Amino acid sequence: MPRLVSAPFFSAHPVFDRAEYATAVGRDPSDKVVTAMLAQHLQAGNIKRLARGVFASVPRHADARKWSVDRFLAASRLRRGGVIAYHSALELHGFAYTEGYEVQVIAPGEPGVLEAAGFSCRFIRPRRGFTRQDGELQDGVMVVDRMGLDVRVTTVERTIADLFDRYELAGGREELFNSLDLVARIDAAALVRYMRTIGNAAAAGALGYWLERHQSRLGVPETALNALHAMAPRQARYTLGAKPGEGRTAKGWNVILPLDVVERPFEGL
């Protein structure tokens, strides 16, 4: 199909999959004609393959070999129902201390890493307990605009709760806490709700410790701290990568944290 016919679709879809294109041209996704159409546009440099069945539109006069695709938008289209999460969500919200090459996506199917054109995508299995609401959106998921298309991403509060549960997906605890320093406001009640759903007592204790240290800056009410106290471990537990003999107990929270976490300065110091 000449670019003249497909141009409106490409303009409106900076990233798309085979099924979307097939619908736009009035064909079944399995139709061999669709394969031929896409092959023609790939050869002409009108589109760029990102991964199997997923493509990016290349602007007129741009070189497809050098064209950089928005990796968050692209990653969100690699699997149906994908949600940008963990450190990648921090980046989208503008709170990541450093940028990463890998894009983390919560999506159905097997977990694993896919090397796509220009970035790496890590698929993470959806967590039990986060039910769908508001149509197709899960609790703790919002929609942001990315080049005119909707991209699902975990909310700031859901992201923080997820990262205390799996700090390694923040790129390590130093990256996690440097990023958290950039957060200026939170919904403490939502944060507590997400941590309760996760059900990780050690993560709840570590989160409570952090919130207590930044209670004034973030405007955290005592009710939120009390709720996290109730979720914290009954006996001291290691968390955030602390190792026996090298950690320190967070007073009142029953968690043993790495020294580099405990020795971080309080706000204002």
Summary of the structure (lengths in Angstrom):
residues: 269
radius of gyration: 21.8
end to end distance: 63.9
largest distance: 68.3
contacts: 838
relative contact order: 0.09
helix: 40%
strand: 21%
